[in-house]
Amino acid sequence: MNKILLFLLVFICLKTSAQKKELDHTVYDSWQSIRETSFHPQGKFIVYTIAPQEGDGSFIIRNVKTGKELNIARATQAVFTENGEYLVAKIKPSFAETRKAKIEKKKADEMPKDSLVIVELATSTIQKIPSVKSFQIAEHGNDMIVYLKDKKGDINKEGSDLVMRDLSSSKEKSYSNIAQYLIHPKAMGVVMYQVKTKQKEAQVLLATIADTNTKVLTKQVYTATNFVWDEEGKQLAYLVEKDSADKALQKNYYLAYYTLSQEAAESVFDKSNNAIPTNYIIGGDRKMKFSKSGNKLEFGVQPVLPIKDTSLPDFERVSVDIWHYNDPIIQPAQQKALESTLKSTELVVINTENKKATYLGKIKDRDVMTTAEGDGGIAYATIDSTYLLASQWQGFSLKDIFAISTSTGQRKLIQKEWKGNLISPSYDGNALLYYDEPQKKYFSYNAITGKTIQIAKDIKTSLFDEENDLPDDPNAYGIAKWMDNNQEVLLYDRYDIWLVDINGINASKRLTNGRNNKIISRFVETDTERKTLAKNTTILIKGFSELDKSELLSILNLADGKMNLINQVPMHFSTIVGAAHSNDIAVMQEDEVKSPNIFLYTLEATKQNPNSIATINTQQASYNWMSSQIVKWKAYTGKMAEGVLYLPENFDAKKKYPMIVYFYERNNQTLHNYLAPAPTPSRLNIPFFASRGYIVFVPDIWYKTGYPGQSAYDYILSGTRAMIQKGFVDSTKVGLQGQSWGGYQIAYLITKTNLYAAAWAGAPVVNMTSAYSGIRWGPGISRQFQYEKSQTRLGASLWERPDLYIKNSPLFSLPNIKTPLVIMSNDADDAVPWYQGIEMYSDMKRLNKKVWLLVYNNEAHNLVERRNRKDIQIREQQFFDSYLKGAPMPEWLSKGVPAVMKGRTWGLNY
């Protein structure tokens, strides 16, 4: 009897699995994900958004203790007041409402408006306010919110109503024609720029809670912008333009300064100040910043550019780009960076007590690192202007490192011709840590003695990437955090965290013990306000096991060195957020079956295994899903290789399945990543194909400099054959899919083997001799560095090793191809030159090979428009179904779509 019951149970389970639906293209829009997770300051509530791929999301406020939830449709950008009594958020218009307005071609200011929602958390009372453009809550205040009403028209020119609201009483004060504003950091008032009207001139106003009247800080302004309070709310600075034109690229600002004891703001700096070079002005696009103490104020200045010649009408004016051989940066890169170049400024530090200004020199402010949250006497800068030319073929530029006095502007050279990216000053600014890539060493500069020494010499393991296979110096594993004594720092090797003395006196101390078990340990910051770590602090460590791909959460006590495991699971941890004033943390966990969900932990040294708190994607249970596993094989190089194998949920090892091989470089660490069915920009939609009876194999690839094509062959082909040998893959029904670098490797592979029955290559490079000096149109830079130093890994220029460029170019072996190939190569590709796809299509067509070229108009390297992403998913399925499952061919495959039929038919019919 028991055997009969067991048989019936197994039969029912198998039947249930067999009855599960296959994923189709209608499922995408409703598939959900969790976004915008944040904690209540005291950890009492957690908020998050459950958002479909297309449509309206749900904003959830969950009581951590009781589990009670409040759902607010379409809420976003939520902020708690400091005491945690209120939550304020915006509510977006509905998807349907916005779509309807787009169809009706409404202007931007006629589109549906956002609303504001205020939630009193103790009572779950909700108040909604329609048509709100923006809002602000004080960082250290609890009872006030300020919001700007939205309306038809240009708010920057006409302003709108600004409302100051008392949250506890719901009383409001309203101010008209406000274009910009900034709430006081302790909620004591708001400063605002009121635009000009027929009745009055534009002015800057200050409204306070205590006073029913507003104070005029600056009268008769043309514009005012860039408001900034100091941390205590005792000082205010902003930029004022007295007279100008709207279309001027550079504004003639002066710096207005105000303290609460003053009757009005005063001008403390303008273009006539002797601290800055002649023909310099204040840059209005750089955000100003008070130091932590308020004793210093940072802002930017920039040179005045010559006015463009407008003496000739447009139709008689020459438009030409001049490329000069001595240009440090080529013209396309200059043009791509033009807007940021025009906005770029050089740093000035003003002493707020005596108003003395210090100009730090002709250094872009983004290259300057101030210290002690702006109060430090030393700043550090990296300058690469002398070395930019070589970045065209190196992919990097050398830099000179300087220490700069913030009181005098004097600078001292620390390191000349430094190659690296990792540089970090101590909090107090008295030390600077940097990693030298060619030497593979860390160095520490002491600003007091002026000396530089090598540190961490006693660490015998590599502090740089042990697995680097690029023809360039390896990067360092990195810095975790400075200690609060400014004398020690936490550094990483491949597996562990080390406490290192920056003076090179005390021995380095290993804080974790991951190397023996091949567990990578990394510090996770749970306090966004923390600048350094105290010696008695307990910190969160996230671990990853290279052996079984599980992940770990642990607590490390820096005082006694004890490390306690909280949890270890065969899952992937992604986003981790902490509450500001409690030990609560929220961890986003996922695996290949469970979509990312929130799990609540505490920073305590106890084993914890919480359950997820959200309910999403319940529809997944109705579909045939997939499982994943790590597979290993010996590559043709003799190295043991790894990959991920995805199997349909209803997999039967006795059957033969078609298989698609998808790859880029190395992906074994993604074993437990959740892959949502979605119209992807270019990647293979793995769960979709697995659900429909395909096996998907993702092999890791290790590269040898000079031979990227052969490296791909050695790992991909050997891995494919190893999977076929398992007995459940139909060797006549194996396909390839890859994008960009993956697309190149496909193009190379199908010239060397006929194993694959179908191939799909997105944005492939096929001719390295022509692609070498092409342009990556996204940043506008030359592609030469990519071949000499980066991903393509040839390690030499075209003239040094032309044989490598030819040997690795599929173009020269196209006659060998027998595999049907679809190429996607878009006419606005911003990474790989469009003509690479055209070359392969044209030459294969000339050779009478089966080839199709998809060109999505005005699309980038990876598809951006969702409608195009959906389209390519359908075509990809049709292509592989035709060649790997024997399904009928749609018209676009069998006949094509002539230009005259474009827009009349998509060729998707059979």
C-alpha positions in Angstrom: 0.0 0.0 0.0 2.8 2.4 0.9 4.6 1.7 -2.3 1.4 2.5 -4.3 1.0 5.8 -2.4 4.6 6.7 -3.0 4.2 5.9 -6.7 1.0 8.1 -7.0 2.8 10.9 -5.2 5.8 10.8 -7.6 3.4 10.5 -10.5 1.4 13.6 -9.4 4.6 15.6 -8.8 6.0 14.7 -12.3 2.6 15.5 -13.8 2.5 18.9 -12.0 6.0 19.7 -13.3 5.1 18.6 -16.8 2.0 20.7 -16.7 3.9 23.9 -15.9 3.8 26.5 -18.6 6.7 27.6 -20.7 7.7 31.3 -20.5 6.6 33.4 -23.4 7.1 37.0 -24.4 4.0 38.2 -22.6 5.4 37.6 -19.1 8.0 40.4 -19.1 6.0 43.5 -18.1 4.5 42.0 -15.0 7.8 40.4 -13.6 8.7 42.3 -10.4 11.8 43.5 -8.6 12.4 45.2 -5.3 14.0 48.7 -5.4 14.6 51.7 -3.2 15.1 49.8 0.1 15.8 52.0 3.1 15.5 51.8 6.9 13.7 53.9 9.4 16.4 55.8 11.5 15.7 53.6 14.5 15.1 50.5 12.5 11.3 50.3 13.3 10.2 50.3 9.7 11.7 49.2 6.4 10.4 50.6 3.1 10.8 49.3 -0.4 9.2 49.4 -3.8 7.9 46.4 -5.7 8.1 47.4 -9.3 7.0 45.5 -12.4 9.2 45.9 -15.5 6.5 48.0 -17.1 3.6 49.5 -15.2 2.8 50.9 -11.7 4.8 49.9 -8.7 3.8 49.5 -5.0 5.6 51.3 -2.2 5.5 49.2 1.0 6.0 50.6 4.5 6.5 47.6 6.8 6.6 47.6 10.6 9.6 45.4 11.4 8.3 44.2 14.7 4.6 43.4 13.8 5.0 42.7 10.1 2.1 45.1 9.4 2.3 46.8 6.0 1.0 49.9 4.4 0.9 50.0 0.6 1.0 53.3 -1.3 0.7 52.9 -5.1 3.5 54.5 -7.2 5.3 56.2 -4.3 9.0 56.9 -4.7 12.0 58.9 -3.3 10.9 58.3 0.3 12.6 60.2 3.1 12.1 59.8 6.9 12.3 62.7 9.3 15.2 62.4 11.7 13.1 61.3 14.6 11.3 58.7 12.5 7.8 60.1 13.1 7.0 60.9 9.5 7.8 59.6 6.0 7.5 61.8 3.0 7.6 60.7 -0.7 6.5 61.6 -4.1 3.8 59.7 -6.0 4.3 59.3 -9.7 1.4 59.5 -12.2 0.1 56.2 -13.3 1.7 54.4 -16.2 -1.5 54.5 -18.2 -2.0 58.2 -17.6 1.6 59.0 -18.7 1.3 56.7 -21.8 -1.9 58.5 -22.8 -0.3 61.9 -22.5 2.7 60.7 -24.7 0.3 59.4 -27.3 -1.5 62.8 -27.3 2.0 64.4 -27.7 1.6 66.6 -24.7 4.3 69.1 -24.0 6.7 68.5 -21.1 4.9 71.0 -18.8 1.5 69.5 -19.8 2.4 66.0 -18.7 0.8 64.5 -15.6 2.3 65.8 -12.4 3.8 64.1 -9.4 2.0 64.3 -6.0 3.3 64.4 -2.5 2.4 61.9 0.3 3.0 62.5 4.0 2.7 59.5 6.3 2.4 59.7 10.1 4.0 56.4 11.0 2.5 55.9 14.4 -1.1 56.1 13.1 -0.6 55.2 9.4 -2.3 58.5 8.6 -1.8 59.5 5.0 -2.1 63.0 3.5 -1.7 63.6 -0.3 -0.9 66.9 -2.0 -1.3 67.1 -5.8 1.0 68.7 -8.3 4.3 68.8 -6.5 7.6 69.4 -8.3 10.0 68.8 -5.5 10.3 68.6 -1.7 13.0 68.9 1.0 13.2 67.6 4.6 15.8 69.0 7.0 18.7 66.6 7.8 18.4 67.4 11.5 14.9 68.7 11.9 11.6 66.9 12.4 8.6 69.2 12.2 8.9 70.9 8.8 8.8 70.1 5.2 9.2 72.4 2.2 7.7 71.7 -1.2 7.5 73.4 -4.5 4.2 73.2 -6.5 4.3 72.0 -10.1 2.4 73.9 -12.8 2.2 74.6 -16.5 5.0 76.8 -17.7 8.8 77.3 -17.1 9.3 77.2 -13.4 12.9 78.3 -13.7 11.8 81.6 -15.3 8.3 82.1 -13.8 8.7 80.3 -10.5 5.9 78.5 -8.6 4.4 78.4 -5.1 6.7 77.2 -2.4 5.0 75.9 0.7 6.5 75.6 4.2 4.4 73.0 6.2 4.4 72.2 9.9 4.1 68.4 9.9 2.6 68.2 13.4 -0.1 70.9 12.9 -0.4 70.7 9.1 -0.3 74.5 9.1 1.2 76.0 5.9 2.8 79.2 4.7 3.0 79.8 1.0 5.4 82.0 -1.1 4.8 82.8 -4.7 7.1 82.9 -7.8 9.9 80.7 -6.2 12.3 79.1 -8.6 15.0 77.7 -6.2 15.1 77.0 -2.5 17.0 75.3 0.3 15.6 74.2 3.7 17.6 75.1 6.8 19.5 72.0 8.1 17.7 72.2 11.4 14.3 73.0 9.9 14.3 76.6 11.2 13.3 78.1 7.9 14.0 78.2 4.2 16.0 80.4 1.8 14.5 81.0 -1.6 15.0 82.8 -4.9 11.9 84.7 -6.0 11.9 85.5 -9.7 11.0 88.9 -11.2 7.3 89.7 -11.7 5.5 92.8 -13.0 5.1 94.0 -9.4 8.6 93.4 -8.0 12.2 92.7 -8.8 13.8 89.3 -8.3 15.2 88.8 -4.8 16.6 86.3 -2.3 14.3 85.7 0.7 14.7 84.0 4.1 11.6 82.7 5.8 11.8 81.3 9.3 9.4 79.4 11.6 9.7 81.9 14.4 8.9 85.0 12.3 5.8 85.5 10.2 7.7 88.0 8.0 10.3 87.2 5.4 13.7 88.8 5.3 15.2 90.1 2.1 18.8 88.9 1.9 19.6 90.3 -1.6 17.6 92.7 -3.7 17.3 93.3 -7.4 19.1 90.2 -8.6 19.1 88.8 -12.1 19.4 85.3 -10.9 20.4 83.5 -7.7 21.5 79.9 -7.4 23.6 77.3 -5.6 22.3 77.8 -2.1 24.3 76.1 0.6 24.0 76.2 4.5 26.8 75.1 6.8 26.1 72.1 9.0 24.8 74.1 11.9 22.7 76.4 9.8 24.5 79.5 11.0 26.0 80.5 7.6 24.6 80.6 4.2 26.3 81.1 0.8 24.9 81.4 -2.7 25.7 82.9 -6.1 24.1 86.0 -7.5 24.1 87.3 -11.0 23.3 91.0 -11.2 23.0 91.4 -14.9 23.3 88.9 -17.8 21.6 87.2 -20.7 19.7 83.9 -20.5 21.7 82.3 -23.3 25.2 83.2 -22.0 27.3 80.1 -21.4 29.2 81.7 -18.5 27.5 83.9 -15.9 29.1 86.8 -14.1 28.4 85.7 -10.5 29.4 87.1 -7.2 29.5 85.1 -4.0 26.9 86.2 -1.4 27.5 85.3 2.2 25.1 85.6 5.1 25.0 84.8 8.8 21.9 84.8 11.0 23.2 87.9 12.8 23.3 90.0 9.6 20.5 92.1 8.2 21.3 91.1 4.6 23.8 89.1 2.7 27.1 90.6 1.6 29.3 90.1 -1.5 32.6 88.4 -0.4 34.1 87.3 -3.7 33.8 88.1 -7.4 35.9 88.1 -10.6 38.0 91.1 -9.4 39.4 89.2 -6.4 43.2 89.2 -6.5 43.4 85.5 -5.4 42.4 84.3 -8.9 44.0 84.9 -12.3 42.8 87.7 -14.5 39.8 86.9 -16.7 38.5 84.3 -14.3 34.9 84.1 -13.0 33.0 82.0 -10.5 31.7 78.7 -12.1 28.0 78.4 -11.4 27.7 74.7 -12.0 30.0 73.5 -9.2 28.2 72.8 -6.0 29.6 74.9 -3.2 30.4 73.3 0.1 31.1 74.4 3.7 33.6 72.5 5.7 32.5 70.4 8.6 33.3 73.2 11.1 32.0 75.9 8.8 35.4 77.6 8.9 36.0 77.1 5.2 33.9 77.4 2.0 34.8 75.7 -1.3 33.7 76.9 -4.7 35.0 76.8 -8.2 36.3 79.4 -10.7 37.0 79.1 -14.4 38.6 81.1 -17.2 36.5 83.4 -19.3 36.1 82.0 -22.8 36.2 84.2 -25.9 32.8 85.1 -27.3 31.8 83.1 -30.4 31.9 85.1 -33.7 28.3 85.9 -34.7 29.1 88.6 -37.2 28.1 86.2 -40.0 24.7 84.6 -40.4 24.6 80.8 -39.8 24.4 79.9 -43.5 27.7 81.7 -44.2 29.6 80.5 -41.1 32.1 77.7 -41.5 31.7 74.6 -39.3 34.8 72.5 -39.2 36.7 70.3 -36.7 40.4 70.5 -36.8 42.3 67.4 -35.7 45.9 68.3 -34.7 48.7 65.8 -34.2 49.7 67.5 -31.0 46.2 67.4 -29.5 46.5 65.6 -26.1 42.9 64.4 -26.6 41.4 63.6 -30.0 38.5 65.8 -31.3 35.7 63.3 -30.8 36.7 62.9 -27.1 36.9 66.7 -26.7 33.4 67.1 -28.2 31.9 64.4 -26.0 33.4 66.1 -22.9 32.6 69.6 -24.1 29.7 70.2 -21.7 31.7 68.9 -18.7 34.7 70.9 -19.9 32.7 74.1 -20.0 31.4 73.4 -16.5 34.8 72.4 -15.2 36.2 74.6 -12.5 39.3 75.1 -10.4 39.1 75.1 -6.6 39.0 78.1 -4.4 38.9 77.8 -0.6 37.6 80.9 1.4 38.2 81.4 5.1 34.7 82.3 6.4 36.1 84.3 9.3 38.4 86.7 7.5 37.1 86.1 4.0 40.6 85.4 2.7 40.4 83.3 -0.5 43.0 80.7 -1.6 43.2 79.6 -5.2 44.6 76.0 -5.4 45.9 76.5 -9.0 45.1 75.3 -12.5 43.9 71.9 -11.4 40.4 70.6 -12.3 38.5 70.5 -9.0 37.5 66.9 -9.6 41.2 66.0 -9.4 41.5 67.6 -5.9 40.9 65.7 -2.7 40.3 67.9 0.3 40.6 66.4 3.8 39.0 66.4 7.2 35.7 67.1 5.5 37.0 70.4 4.1 38.8 71.5 7.3 42.2 69.9 6.5 45.2 72.1 5.9 46.4 69.8 3.2 44.6 68.8 0.0 46.0 66.3 -2.6 45.8 66.4 -6.3 46.6 64.3 -9.3 47.5 66.1 -12.6 47.7 64.2 -15.9 47.8 67.1 -18.4 51.4 66.4 -19.3 50.8 62.7 -20.2 47.4 62.7 -21.9 48.6 62.0 -25.4 49.7 58.4 -24.6 46.3 57.5 -23.2 45.2 57.1 -26.9 47.0 53.7 -27.0 47.6 53.0 -23.3 44.1 53.5 -22.0 45.5 55.4 -19.1 47.6 58.5 -18.5 50.4 58.9 -16.0 49.8 61.5 -13.2 51.9 63.7 -10.9 50.7 63.6 -7.3 50.9 66.9 -5.3 50.2 68.0 -1.8 48.6 71.5 -1.7 48.3 73.9 1.3 44.7 75.1 1.5 45.8 78.3 3.2 48.5 79.3 0.8 48.0 77.3 -2.4 51.6 76.2 -2.3 52.1 72.7 -3.7 54.7 70.0 -3.2 55.4 67.1 -5.7 55.0 63.8 -4.0 55.3 61.4 -6.9 56.1 62.0 -10.6 54.7 59.9 -13.4 52.6 57.8 -11.2 50.6 55.0 -12.8 47.6 53.9 -10.8 44.0 54.6 -9.8 44.0 53.8 -6.1 44.8 56.8 -4.0 43.4 57.8 -0.6 44.2 60.5 2.0 43.8 59.9 5.7 40.8 61.7 7.2 43.0 64.4 8.8 45.1 64.8 5.6 48.4 64.1 7.3 49.0 61.0 5.2 48.3 59.8 1.7 48.2 56.2 0.6 48.6 55.2 -3.0 49.3 52.0 -5.0 51.9 52.0 -7.8 50.8 49.5 -10.4 54.1 48.8 -12.2 55.9 48.2 -8.9 52.9 46.4 -7.4 53.4 48.2 -4.1 51.7 50.5 -1.7 53.3 53.7 -0.6 52.5 56.2 2.2 53.3 59.9 2.2 53.7 61.7 5.5 52.6 65.4 5.1 54.4 66.4 8.3 57.8 64.9 7.5 57.4 65.1 3.7 58.7 61.6 3.4 57.3 58.7 1.3 57.8 55.0 2.3 56.7 51.6 1.1 54.2 49.9 3.4 52.8 46.4 3.8 56.1 44.9 2.9 55.7 42.2 5.4 52.5 40.8 3.7 53.7 37.9 1.7 50.5 37.3 -0.3 49.8 39.4 -3.4 47.9 42.7 -2.8 47.2 42.9 -6.5 45.0 40.8 -8.8 46.5 37.3 -8.9 44.4 36.3 -11.8 45.1 39.2 -14.1 45.2 38.1 -17.7 45.3 41.5 -19.4 48.5 42.8 -21.1 48.7 45.5 -18.4 49.8 45.9 -14.8 47.3 44.3 -12.4 45.1 46.5 -10.2 45.3 46.3 -6.4 42.5 44.5 -4.5 41.9 47.8 -2.7 41.4 49.7 0.5 38.5 48.9 2.9 38.6 51.8 5.3 40.9 54.1 7.2 41.1 53.7 11.0 40.2 56.8 13.2 43.8 57.2 14.4 44.8 58.1 10.9 47.8 55.8 11.3 46.3 52.5 10.1 44.3 51.3 7.2 42.5 48.2 6.2 43.8 46.6 2.9 42.6 43.6 0.9 44.5 40.7 -0.6 42.6 38.2 -2.8 40.9 36.6 0.2 41.6 38.5 3.4 41.6 41.9 5.1 44.8 43.2 6.7 45.3 46.0 9.3 48.4 47.9 8.0 50.5 50.6 9.7 51.0 53.4 7.3 54.3 54.3 9.1 55.7 50.9 8.3 56.6 50.3 12.0 54.1 47.8 13.4 53.6 44.5 11.7 50.7 44.0 9.5 47.9 42.0 11.0 45.6 39.6 9.1 42.0 40.1 10.4 40.3 37.3 8.5 41.3 33.8 7.6 39.8 33.2 4.1 42.8 31.9 2.1 42.9 28.4 3.5 39.2 27.8 2.5 39.3 30.1 -0.5 36.8 32.5 1.0 37.0 36.1 -0.2 36.2 38.5 2.7 35.1 42.1 2.1 34.1 44.9 4.4 30.5 46.2 4.1 29.8 49.7 5.2 26.4 49.8 7.0 26.8 53.4 8.3 26.8 55.9 5.4 27.9 58.8 7.7 31.0 57.0 9.0 34.3 58.3 7.7 36.7 56.1 9.7 36.6 53.0 11.9 37.3 53.0 15.6 39.4 50.2 17.1 36.5 49.0 19.2 34.0 48.8 16.3 32.2 45.7 15.2 31.9 45.6 11.4 30.1 43.5 8.8 32.0 41.2 6.5 30.6 39.7 3.4 32.3 36.5 2.1 32.3 34.5 -1.1 33.4 30.9 -1.3 35.3 30.2 -4.5 34.8 26.5 -3.9 31.0 26.1 -3.7 30.0 29.7 -4.6 28.1 30.2 -1.4 28.1 33.5 0.4 28.6 34.5 4.0 27.8 37.2 6.4 30.0 37.6 9.5 30.7 40.0 12.3 34.3 41.1 12.9 35.1 42.7 16.3 38.1 44.9 15.7 38.9 45.2 19.4 39.5 41.5 20.0 39.8 40.2 16.4 36.9 37.7 16.9 34.9 36.9 13.8 31.5 35.3 14.2 29.6 33.8 11.3 26.0 35.1 11.0 24.9 33.1 8.0 26.2 31.1 5.1 23.9 30.1 2.3 24.0 29.0 -1.4 22.7 32.4 -2.4 23.9 35.8 -3.6 23.9 38.8 -1.4 23.6 42.1 -3.3 22.3 45.3 -1.7 23.0 45.7 2.1 21.6 48.7 4.0 21.7 49.6 7.7 19.5 51.6 10.0 21.1 54.9 11.1 20.5 54.5 14.9 20.2 50.7 15.4 21.9 47.5 14.6 19.3 46.5 12.0 20.4 45.6 8.5 18.5 44.6 5.4 20.2 42.2 3.0 18.9 41.6 -0.5 19.4 37.8 -1.1 18.7 35.8 -4.3 19.4 32.5 -6.0 18.7 31.0 -9.3 15.1 30.2 -8.3 14.2 32.9 -5.8 14.1 36.4 -7.0 15.9 39.1 -4.9 14.1 39.6 -1.6 14.7 41.4 1.6 16.1 39.5 4.6 16.4 41.3 8.0 19.4 40.7 10.2 21.0 42.4 13.2 24.7 43.2 13.7 25.0 40.7 16.5 27.4 37.8 16.8 24.8 35.1 16.6 23.7 32.7 13.9 20.8 34.1 12.0 18.7 32.6 9.2 15.8 34.9 8.6 12.9 34.5 6.1 12.3 36.9 3.3 9.7 39.6 4.0 8.3 40.5 0.6 6.0 38.6 -1.7 6.8 38.9 -5.3 6.6 37.0 -8.6 4.2 34.4 -7.3 3.3 33.7 -10.9 6.8 32.0 -11.3 5.5 28.9 -9.7 3.2 28.3 -12.7 6.1 28.3 -15.1 8.8 25.7 -16.0 11.8 27.3 -14.4 15.4 26.2 -14.3 18.2 25.0 -12.0 21.9 25.9 -12.2 25.1 24.0 -11.3 28.8 24.4 -11.6 30.4 22.2 -14.2 34.2 21.5 -14.6 36.3 20.2 -17.5 39.8 20.2 -18.7 40.3 22.9 -21.4 42.5 22.3 -24.4 45.2 24.3 -22.5 45.3 21.6 -19.8 43.8 24.0 -17.2 40.7 22.8 -15.2 37.9 25.2 -16.2 34.6 26.1 -14.7 31.3 27.1 -16.1 27.6 27.4 -15.2 25.1 24.9 -16.6 21.4 25.9 -16.6 18.9 23.0 -16.9 15.1 23.2 -17.4 13.1 22.5 -14.2 11.6 19.4 -15.9 15.0 18.2 -17.0 15.3 14.5 -17.8 18.8 13.2 -18.2 17.6 10.4 -20.5 16.5 12.9 -23.1 18.5 14.9 -25.7 18.2 18.7 -25.5 19.3 21.5 -27.7 21.9 23.7 -26.1 22.9 27.4 -26.4 26.4 28.4 -25.3 26.5 31.9 -24.0 29.7 33.6 -22.7 31.6 36.8 -22.2 34.7 36.2 -20.0 34.2 34.6 -16.6 30.9 34.0 -14.9 31.2 31.2 -12.4 30.6 33.6 -9.5 27.1 34.2 -10.9 25.9 30.7 -10.1 23.4 31.8 -7.6 22.3 35.1 -9.3 18.7 35.3 -10.1 18.0 35.9 -13.8 14.6 37.5 -14.4 12.8 36.8 -17.7 13.2 40.1 -19.4 13.8 41.7 -22.8 17.5 42.2 -22.4 19.7 44.8 -24.1 21.7 42.1 -25.8 22.4 39.2 -23.4 20.8 35.8 -23.8 17.5 35.6 -22.0 18.6 32.5 -20.1 15.4 31.7 -18.1 13.3 32.1 -21.2 15.2 29.5 -23.2 15.7 27.1 -20.3 11.9 27.2 -19.7 11.3 26.3 -23.3 13.5 23.2 -23.2 17.0 24.5 -23.9 20.1 23.8 -21.9 22.2 26.9 -21.5 26.0 26.6 -20.9 28.1 29.5 -19.8 31.8 28.6 -19.8 34.6 30.6 -18.2 37.5 31.7 -20.5 41.1 32.4 -19.6 43.1 34.4 -22.1 46.7 34.3 -23.3 48.1 37.6 -24.5 48.3 37.8 -28.3 45.8 34.9 -28.8 42.3 35.9 -27.6 40.6 34.0 -30.4 42.5 30.8 -29.7 41.9 31.2 -26.0 38.1 31.4 -26.7 38.4 28.3 -28.9 40.3 26.4 -26.2 37.8 27.0 -23.5 34.4 27.3 -25.3 34.8 24.4 -27.7 36.4 22.1 -25.1 33.6 23.0 -22.7 30.9 22.4 -25.3 32.3 19.0 -26.1 32.5 18.2 -22.4 28.8 19.0 -22.0 27.9 16.9 -25.0 29.7 14.0 -23.5 27.3 14.1 -20.5 24.8 12.4 -22.8 21.8 14.8 -22.6 22.9 17.3 -25.3 22.0 16.8 -28.9 25.4 17.4 -30.6 23.7 18.5 -33.8 21.6 21.1 -32.1 24.1 23.4 -30.4 24.0 27.2 -30.8 26.1 30.2 -29.8 25.0 33.6 -28.5 27.1 36.5 -27.3 27.3 40.3 -27.4 30.3 42.6 -28.1 33.4 40.8 -26.8 31.2 37.7 -26.8 30.1 38.5 -30.4 33.7 38.7 -31.5 34.5 35.3 -30.0 31.5 33.8 -31.8 32.7 35.2 -35.1 36.1 33.7 -34.5 34.8 30.3 -33.3 32.6 29.7 -36.4 35.6 30.1 -38.6 37.4 27.4 -36.8 34.7 24.7 -36.2 31.5 23.5 -37.7 30.2 22.1 -34.5 27.6 24.8 -34.0 24.3 24.7 -35.9 23.4 28.3 -35.4 25.1 31.5 -34.0 23.9 34.9 -32.9 26.6 37.6 -32.6 25.8 41.1 -31.3 28.2 43.9 -32.2 31.1 41.7 -33.2 34.6 43.0 -34.2 35.7 40.9 -37.2 38.5 43.0 -38.6 41.0 44.0 -36.0 43.2 45.9 -38.5 40.4 48.4 -39.3 38.8 48.4 -35.8 42.2 49.1 -34.2 42.1 52.8 -35.0 38.3 53.2 -34.9 36.5 55.4 -32.4 34.5 54.3 -29.3 31.8 56.9 -30.0 30.4 56.8 -26.5 33.4 58.6 -24.9 34.8 59.6 -28.3 38.2 57.9 -27.6 40.4 55.8 -29.9 40.1 52.1 -29.7 43.9 51.5 -29.9 44.3 51.0 -26.2 41.7 48.2 -26.2 44.0 46.1 -28.4 47.4 47.0 -26.8 46.5 47.0 -23.1 42.9 46.0 -22.5 40.2 43.4 -23.3 41.3 42.3 -26.8 44.7 41.4 -25.2 46.9 41.6 -28.3 49.6 43.4 -26.2 51.2 45.1 -29.2 50.4 47.8 -31.8 49.3 47.0 -35.3 52.8 47.8 -36.7 54.6 45.8 -34.0 52.6 42.6 -34.5 50.5 42.8 -37.7 50.4 39.0 -37.7 48.4 38.9 -34.4 45.8 41.3 -35.8 45.3 39.2 -38.9 45.4 35.9 -37.0 42.8 37.0 -34.6 40.5 38.6 -37.1 37.6 36.3 -38.3 37.4 38.3 -41.5 40.4 36.5 -43.0 38.8 33.1 -42.4 35.2 33.7 -43.4 35.3 31.1 -46.3 35.5 28.4 -43.6 32.1 29.3 -42.1 29.2 26.9 -42.4 27.2 28.0 -39.4 24.1 30.3 -40.1 24.8 33.6 -38.4 22.6 36.5 -37.2 24.5 39.8 -36.5 23.1 42.7 -34.6 25.1 45.8 -35.3 23.3 49.1 -34.6 23.8 52.4 -36.5 24.4 54.4 -33.4 26.7 51.9 -31.7 28.8 53.8 -29.2 31.4 51.2 -28.5 32.1 49.0 -31.6 32.2 50.6 -35.0 29.0 49.8 -36.9 31.0 49.0 -40.0 32.4 45.9 -38.3 29.0 44.3 -38.6 28.6 45.5 -42.2 32.0 44.1 -43.1 31.1 40.6 -41.8 27.6 40.7 -43.4 28.9 42.0 -46.8 31.8 39.5 -47.0 29.7 36.5 -45.9 27.0 37.5 -48.4 29.7 37.7 -51.1 30.8 34.2 -50.1 27.2 33.0 -50.3 26.9 32.2 -46.6 23.7 32.3 -44.5 23.9 35.6 -42.7 21.4 38.2 -41.5 22.2 41.7 -40.2 19.8 43.4 -37.8 20.3 47.2 -37.5 18.2 48.9 -34.9 18.0 52.5 -35.9 19.5 55.1 -33.6 20.3 52.4 -31.1 23.5 52.1 -29.1 25.9 49.2 -28.5 23.3 47.6 -26.2 19.7 48.2 -27.0 18.1 50.9 -24.9 14.5 51.2 -26.1 12.3 48.6 -24.5 10.3 48.1 -27.7 13.5 47.1 -29.5 14.5 44.8 -26.6 11.2 43.0 -26.9 11.6 42.7 -30.7 15.0 41.1 -30.6 13.8 38.5 -28.0 11.2 37.3 -30.4 13.6 37.2 -33.3 16.2 35.4 -31.3 13.7 32.7 -30.2 12.5 32.3 -33.8 16.1 31.9 -35.1 17.2 29.3 -32.5 13.8 27.4 -32.7 14.3 27.2 -36.5 17.8 25.9 -36.4 17.9 24.0 -33.1 14.3 22.7 -32.9 13.3 22.4 -36.5 10.5 25.0 -36.2 9.3 26.9 -39.3 11.2 30.0 -40.4 9.5 33.4 -40.0 9.5 35.7 -43.0 12.4 37.8 -41.9 14.6 34.7 -41.8 13.2 33.0 -45.0 12.7 36.0 -47.2 13.9 39.2 -45.4 12.1 42.5 -45.2 12.7 44.9 -48.2 13.1 48.6 -47.4 9.8 49.4 -49.1 8.0 47.1 -46.6 9.7 48.6 -43.5 7.0 49.7 -41.1 4.4 47.8 -43.0 5.5 44.4 -41.8 8.1 43.2 -39.3 8.6 39.9 -40.9 7.7 38.0 -37.7 4.9 36.0 -39.4 5.4 32.5 -40.8 
